[in-house]
Each structure stands twice: as structure tokens, then as C-alpha cells.
Amino acid sequence: MEIDSTPFDVLVRLDNGVVDRCEMVGMVDVATRSITAAVLRPTTKSVDAALLLARSVTPATMRPGWPEALRMEHSALL
């Protein structure tokens, strides 16, 4: 796994209403070349590495409107 961050050359409106640049922090599996997790943050902090690790090993929660067949209990991966 590799973790890297890169600044975006776009302006975004942050939660507090301020317009500023943001950074994308991502975790990539080098062996399979797949992106396991990514987040957009106003600034990169060391806690982002822990957040990415948690997101990459925890299944995503069901979102409203998703079909019931997508639940983890119906997965063939278990």
C-alpha cells in the first residue's frame, strides 16, 4: 500500500463557507494497482492515514435506495 496526497487546482467551498483549495489523499494497492480509499481534505494531516486504512478495510454501509441484494450478508465474499 502507498499513501499519497496531491493538491487540486480547483476552489471548493468548505463547511464553514470559506472558499479554498483542497487536497486529495489516497491509498493505492501497489500489487493490484487499485485505489482502496480516497478522501478530499482542506489540508493533509497524519490522521488521514488512519482514516484511509479504516476505510479500505471496512465495508461501506448501505445507502438509502440501494438494492437489498447488495448487503454484505448476500455477498459471495464471506
Steps between C-alpha positions, in 0.01 A plus 500: 500500500608853424344815640543827317341842493477751221355853491212570262512810282135578563322708761241337725262640759590351839250416777558838666419688174859595418617444142839327491701230325481138611726197488421144401650231720493148360611149584606277208568126507825475306460129418158534335526872412157562648391801703379366834399834655509872427379816674497872421629717785579872536843411640681170540562376853652182637157387620400465132719189475300333779173606334608352167604174663166474680306574178698248296440205737141575605206430269296803397165541668179450306375824353130584473356379172756224441360155416478255791715253301805725553514436876812323627297204629409423137861524384689200365816642660404387852 
